[in-house]
Structures are given as C-alpha cells and as structure tokens.
Amino acid sequence: MHDIARLLLTLALAGTVVTFLGSLILWATNEERRIGAALKRVLGGPSEATLIARGRGRGAGLSVTTGLFATAWDKGDWCMVYRLEEVTGAELLIDGEVAARVFRGEPRKALDRVPATAREVTLRLVFDDPRYPDFDLELWTAGDETRREAPTAAACAQAANQWLARVEAIVRRPRSAPVVSASPPPPAPKVARPAPAPAPKPAEEQDDEPPWDDDETLDEDPDLFDADYEDDRERHN
C-alpha cells in the first residue's frame, strides 16, 4: 500500500516537473514575446505599434517617442533600426499584385477590397537605405489556415492596411532639419593682473648731525691743529 502511494506521488511530481518545463520552453521560444522584447530593446522603449508575421519569425515596430523604426528577423535575433525620416513607403501585395501603396511624394493608392480567395498577403516596407532597402512581412500564405489560432487572410490584409495609414502619416511629416547646437561664445581671455608693488619701507630716521663732531675732535686735542698749522707756515716761508 505504501509502495503504491509512493509511486503515485512520484508520478504526480514528475508530471508537475514536466508541465513546468514545457511551459518554460514555450515561454522562452514564443516568437511574439521574443520579437516584442527585441523591438523594445532596439527602439529604446516600448513599441507603440507592432506587426508580427506569425510563423515566419519576423516583425516590425515603431516608436514616435524615440523617432525610430525597427525590423526583426529570426524571432528577434536580428534587428535593423531606421530613423522615421528613412521610411520611404510601403506596399500591400495580395497574391503578388499591389493592392494598396503609399510612398513619399505620391498620392496614396487605397485598398479597395480583399479577394475572398486570397492565398498570400504581404506587407512590403521600403526604406531609404542602400544596404537594406526593403523588408517583407508575409502575413498570410497558403497553409496558414491549418495553424492553430491563425488569423484569416482578410484580417491580415486589414492589419496591413492600418500600417499603410501609419506609414502615410510618417512620410507626410516634413523631414526634420538636423539640429545644430549653437556653440556658446568663447570665454573672455584671462588677463594676468600685475602683482601690487610692495609698499615702500619707511625711511629710517637719521640724526641731523653728521656722524662726526668737529667740536669734539678739536676739544680732544687742541694742540694738534696748532702744530700742523705752524708746520705749514714754516714750509711756505
């Protein structure tokens, strides 16, 4: 009895672990989550509009806040980022024919109707970039009707048509001129001020009388002057 209970408990734990691991794998490999995370990373913020080609691992997103447009391949492993000014136009192709289009400097060709027997719906984005000038999003192809929760061809065409309206709003915006930051005026040159001259020292007080005293010299030996005078007189005589 205890062995049966232990076996049932082991099977329950194993089932829980397998379910958890399966859910984790589905979460990690979910293309919509991965593409959304990749677009958020390269756009510098949440994508304000996202379009994903389910089952093809491709998507596109834009952010008016950051002024960027991004495309993603391989479930977000590869991304290409453009400025909104580099978006040239877009085309909606149904069964290989252009059903609607909008391009910079051209009148928009509106979508009239979606054929009931459409087998392929593709949104083609065009950019002003010689390396990667266009990007195709295959929103619907033959065989998608067998996929689980797959949208219809008409729903995909309507989603693409909404994106044509977004692209039209982008291409009709005037190209923003490059922002030139005005450089501040150069600082005034620093002029070295001469150091103040030291204040003259006050002259030392001197005695009005000379350092010698004639009277004192004469007083010390009065006969010395008289003797010299008498000698000079005798020489002249």
C-alpha positions in Angstrom: 0.0 0.0 0.0 2.8 2.3 0.9 4.6 1.5 -2.4 1.5 2.4 -4.4 1.2 5.7 -2.6 4.9 6.4 -3.1 4.6 5.6 -6.8 1.6 7.8 -7.3 3.3 10.7 -5.5 6.4 10.2 -7.7 4.3 10.2 -10.9 2.5 13.4 -9.7 5.8 15.2 -9.0 7.2 14.0 -12.4 4.1 15.3 -14.2 4.4 18.6 -12.4 8.0 19.0 -13.4 7.4 18.1 -17.0 4.5 20.5 -17.2 6.6 23.3 -15.7 9.5 22.6 -18.1 7.2 22.5 -21.0 5.6 25.8 -20.1 9.0 27.3 -19.6 10.2 26.2 -23.0 7.0 27.5 -24.7 7.5 30.9 -22.9 11.2 31.1 -23.9 10.5 30.1 -27.6 7.4 32.2 -28.1 8.1 34.3 -31.2 5.7 37.1 -30.3 7.3 37.6 -26.9 10.9 37.4 -28.3 10.2 39.8 -31.2 8.4 42.2 -28.8 11.4 42.2 -26.4 13.9 42.6 -29.3 12.0 45.6 -30.7 11.7 47.2 -27.3 15.5 46.9 -26.8 16.5 48.4 -30.2 13.8 51.1 -30.1 15.0 52.3 -26.7 11.5 51.9 -25.3 8.1 50.1 -25.8 7.0 49.8 -29.4 3.9 52.0 -29.9 2.8 49.8 -32.9 3.9 46.2 -33.6 3.2 43.9 -36.5 4.3 40.3 -36.4 4.3 37.7 -39.2 3.3 34.7 -37.2 5.2 31.5 -38.1 7.8 33.4 -40.0 9.7 34.9 -37.1 9.6 38.4 -38.5 8.1 41.6 -37.1 8.2 45.4 -37.3 7.7 48.1 -34.8 7.9 51.9 -34.4 8.3 54.4 -31.6 7.3 58.0 -32.3 8.8 58.9 -28.9 12.3 57.9 -29.9 11.8 58.6 -33.6 12.9 55.0 -34.6 11.5 52.3 -36.8 12.8 48.7 -36.5 12.5 45.4 -38.3 13.3 41.9 -36.8 14.3 38.6 -38.2 14.7 35.1 -36.7 12.4 35.8 -33.8 14.2 38.9 -32.8 17.8 37.5 -33.1 18.5 40.1 -35.8 17.2 43.6 -35.9 17.6 46.6 -38.2 16.9 50.1 -36.9 16.0 53.1 -39.1 15.0 56.7 -38.3 11.5 57.7 -39.1 12.8 60.0 -41.8 14.3 57.0 -43.6 10.9 55.4 -44.1 10.1 55.9 -47.8 6.8 54.0 -48.2 5.0 50.7 -48.1 3.0 48.3 -50.3 0.3 45.8 -49.6 0.6 42.8 -52.0 -2.2 40.3 -52.4 -1.3 37.3 -54.4 1.7 39.1 -55.8 -0.2 42.2 -57.0 0.0 45.6 -55.4 -3.4 46.2 -53.9 -2.5 49.4 -52.0 0.6 51.5 -51.6 1.8 54.8 -50.2 5.1 56.5 -50.9 6.7 59.8 -50.1 5.7 62.4 -52.6 3.0 60.3 -54.3 -0.8 60.1 -53.8 -1.9 57.0 -51.8 -3.4 54.1 -53.5 -6.2 52.9 -51.2 -7.2 49.3 -50.6 -10.5 48.6 -52.5 -11.3 45.1 -51.4 -9.7 41.9 -50.3 -10.4 38.9 -52.6 -12.2 36.1 -50.8 -9.8 33.5 -52.3 -6.6 35.4 -51.3 -3.8 33.0 -50.8 -1.0 35.4 -50.0 -0.9 38.7 -48.1 2.4 40.6 -47.8 3.3 44.0 -46.4 6.5 45.4 -48.0 8.2 48.2 -46.2 10.6 50.4 -48.1 13.5 52.5 -46.6 16.0 55.0 -47.7 18.9 52.6 -47.1 21.0 51.1 -49.9 22.0 48.2 -47.8 18.6 47.1 -46.6 16.1 49.0 -48.8 13.0 46.8 -48.2 11.5 44.3 -45.7 8.8 41.9 -46.4 6.3 40.7 -43.8 4.4 37.6 -45.1 1.3 37.9 -43.0 -0.6 35.1 -44.8 0.4 32.3 -47.0 -1.2 29.1 -48.3 -1.4 26.6 -45.5 -1.7 29.1 -42.6 -5.4 28.0 -42.3 -4.1 24.8 -40.7 -2.3 26.6 -37.9 -3.8 27.0 -34.5 -5.4 30.4 -33.9 -4.3 31.6 -37.3 -5.9 34.8 -38.5 -7.8 34.9 -41.8 -6.4 36.5 -45.0 -8.9 39.3 -44.7 -7.8 40.1 -41.1 -4.2 40.2 -42.2 -5.0 42.5 -45.1 -6.8 44.9 -42.8 -3.9 44.9 -40.3 -1.5 45.7 -43.2 -3.8 48.4 -44.4 -3.7 50.0 -40.9 0.1 50.0 -41.2 -0.2 51.8 -44.6 -2.0 54.5 -42.8 0.8 54.7 -40.2 3.4 54.8 -42.9 1.5 57.6 -44.7 1.5 59.6 -41.6 5.2 59.2 -41.3 6.1 60.1 -44.9 3.9 63.1 -44.9 5.7 64.6 -42.0 8.3 67.2 -43.1 11.9 66.0 -42.8 13.3 67.4 -39.7 16.4 69.5 -40.3 19.5 68.5 -38.4 19.7 70.1 -35.1 22.7 72.4 -34.8 23.6 73.3 -31.3 24.7 76.9 -31.1 28.1 77.0 -29.5 28.4 79.4 -26.6 30.7 82.4 -27.1 34.3 81.8 -26.1 35.1 82.9 -22.7 36.9 86.2 -22.3 40.7 85.7 -22.1 42.0 86.0 -18.7 44.4 89.0 -18.2 47.1 88.5 -15.7 47.0 91.4 -13.3 50.4 92.6 -12.1 51.0 92.0 -8.5 50.7 95.1 -6.4 54.1 96.7 -5.7 55.2 96.3 -2.2 54.7 99.4 -0.1 57.9 101.4 0.4 59.5 100.9 3.7 59.6 104.0 5.9 63.0 105.6 5.8 64.9 105.2 8.9 65.1 108.3 11.0 68.6 109.8 10.7 70.3 112.3 13.0 70.5 115.8 11.8 74.1 116.0 12.9 76.9 114.2 11.0 78.4 111.1 12.4 81.4 113.1 13.4 81.7 116.0 15.7 84.3 118.6 14.9 84.0 120.4 18.1 84.5 117.1 19.9 87.7 116.4 17.8 89.1 119.7 18.5 88.3 119.6 22.1 90.0 116.3 22.4 93.5 117.6 21.2 93.5 121.4 20.6 97.4 121.4 20.2 97.3 119.0 17.2 95.7 121.6 14.9 98.0 124.4 16.1 101.1 122.3 15.5 100.1 121.3 11.9 99.4 125.0 11.1 102.7 126.1 12.3 104.5 123.5 10.3 102.7 124.6 7.1 103.7 128.2 7.7 107.4 127.3 8.1 107.4 125.4 4.8 106.0 128.3 2.9 108.4 130.7 4.4 
